[in-house]
C-alpha cells in the first residue's frame, strides 16, 4: 500500500483586498463584534471577548474545518511621538478538497501626539485562496464580512463613501459625484451607469448585483434620469461622459483635463445586453484584480510591531511561572523576528506574482511593438501614395488635398456595436449570431483597438465580396490582401488564414467549436465548418479571432461571419 501523500498546493492567490479609513469610535471593539458574529454564522462559536483576548475557536461543519483567531496589541514610540492600537482577526477555512480560504481583518487606530495630520484609523480586509493544482482561480466577489462592516460603520476612501448599495445621483448631486471622481486621494474605481429608459429595471438589477460584488473595492453609481446625465456630461465634458444606457469605470487618478480619457473604459448598453450577467462578472473580476494591487498603509509596520508584542504578551502570561524576565524579553525579540520573517515571506510571494505580471506585460508590449511597427510602415507607405495621387490629380486641375473623405464611417469603440454597424452598412456580409462572444471582448481595456481592427477586417471582407460580385476579382481573400487592387480595402495578409491545422480540422471537438449557423441556401444542414479566420490579435490573452465562410462563389454571393470573439480552443490552447 502506497504511503499517503498530501495534495500538492500552488501559491496563495490574493483574490480580494479592501482598505479604507473610518472615524468609528472604538473601532477595534466594533470590528471584533462584527467578525465574531460573521464567524458564528459560519458555525464557529466565538465571541468578541475571546478574539480581543488573543484566543481562538475551531469547528467543523459541511465538510469544512474552520479556525477563528484574534490578536491585539499596542505600540508606542515616545521619541517619535507615534502610538498605535492594532488588531487582526482571522478565519481559516479548510474544505475537503485540500484548498484553504483565509479571511484576515486588520484594524489600526494610529495616534500622533502633538501633530495635526495624524493618519486616520483604517480597516484592511484580505481574502486569500490557496488552491490545489486541479482548482481553477476564482474571484467570488466581496465577502459578506465587508458588507456587514460597511453597513455598521462608516467607511470612506478619501471623500468617497463606501457602500454595498447603488448610489443614485440626481441633477442636484452631480457636483458631489464629480468631487468624488476628481478627488486626488481616491484609490478605488467609481462605476457610473447612464440612464437606460428601455431597460431601466434590468439595469437596476444589474447595477445592484455589481455593487454587492465589488463592495469595499469600488462604488457603483446610477445617474437617475436624462437631466442628471445631461448635467454630468456638462460638468465632465464629452471626453469623460457616459451615455446611452452605458456604463463607465472611472479609475483612480482622474483629472478634469484627462490626457488619456479612454483609460476609463465604457461598456455600451448593447454589449451589456448581449453578454448579460457575464458582463457584470467580467467587470467584477477586473475590479477585484485591481484591488489586490493596493499597497499596505504607511503605518502597517507599526501594526506588525504592535501585534507581535501582543502575541508575545499572551505567551508570557501563559508561561509566567516558568519563564524568567530575560526569557520573556527573548520571547519578545523572537516574536518580532518571526513577524519580520512573515513580512519578508509575504513580500517575496507578492514580488513573484509581480514578476509574472511584468513578464506578461512585457510579452504584450513586444507583440504590440511589432504590430505598431508594421502599422507605421503601412501608414508611411499609404501616406506617400496619397501624396503622389493628390499630386497626379493636381496636374489635371483636380485638387483634393485637405478635403474630407466622402462617406467615411467612423467605427464605434465597442465590438458589439461594430457588428451592428456592419450588419446595417456592409451589404456583402452576413453577420451571424456572435454578439454574445463579441461582447466578451468589450469588457477588456483593449476593446477599442479590437473594435477598430474588427471593423477593418469586416470592411476588407465586404470590399472583397463586392469585387467578386462585380466580376473584377476571382481569387481568394488572402490573395486580395496580399495584392489589393487599386482602391481596394484590405488588411495585412499576415492577419488572414484560410485553413486550420490538420489536428483542428479532424478532431471532432475542435471542429465543432468552429461550426456556425448559416442559411439553408448555403448548406442544407444550416451549419458550416468555418476554418478561415482573421487574427485580430497575434498573441496574448484574450486573443480575438474572426471566423468566416466565403460564399462569394456560391448562391448568396456573400461572406458569412460566424464568430467574433476570443481564440477558439485548439489542441494546445484551452
Secondary structure, 3 states (H helix, E strand, C coil): CCCCCCCCEEEEEEEEEEEEECCCCCHHHHHHHHHHHHHHHCCCCCCHHHHHCCCEEEEEECCEEEEEEEEEEEEEECCCCEEEEEEEEEEEEECCCCCEEEEEEEEEEEEECCCCCCCCCEEEEEEEEEEECCCCCCCCCCCHHHHHHHHHCCCEECCEECCCCCEEECHHHHHHHHHHHCCCCCCCEEEEECCCHHHHHHHHHHHHHHHHHCCCCEEEEEECCHHHHHHHHHHHCCCCCCCCCCEEEECCCCCCCCCCHHHCCEECHHHHHHHCHHHHHHHHHHHHHHHCCCCCCCCHHHHHHHHHHHHHHHHHHHCCCCCCHHHHHHHHHHHHHHHHHHHHHHHHHHHHHHHHHHHHHHHHHHHHHHHHHHHHHHHHHHHHHHHHHHHHHHHCCCCCCCCCCCCCCCCCCCHHHHHHHHHHHCCCEEECCCHHHHHHHHCCCCHHHHHHHHHHHHHHHHHHHHHHHHCCCCCCHHHHHHCCCCCCCCCCHHHEECCCCHHHHHCHHHHHHCEEECCCCCCCCCEEECCCEEECCCCCCCCCEEEEEECCCCCCCCEEEEEEECCCCECCEC
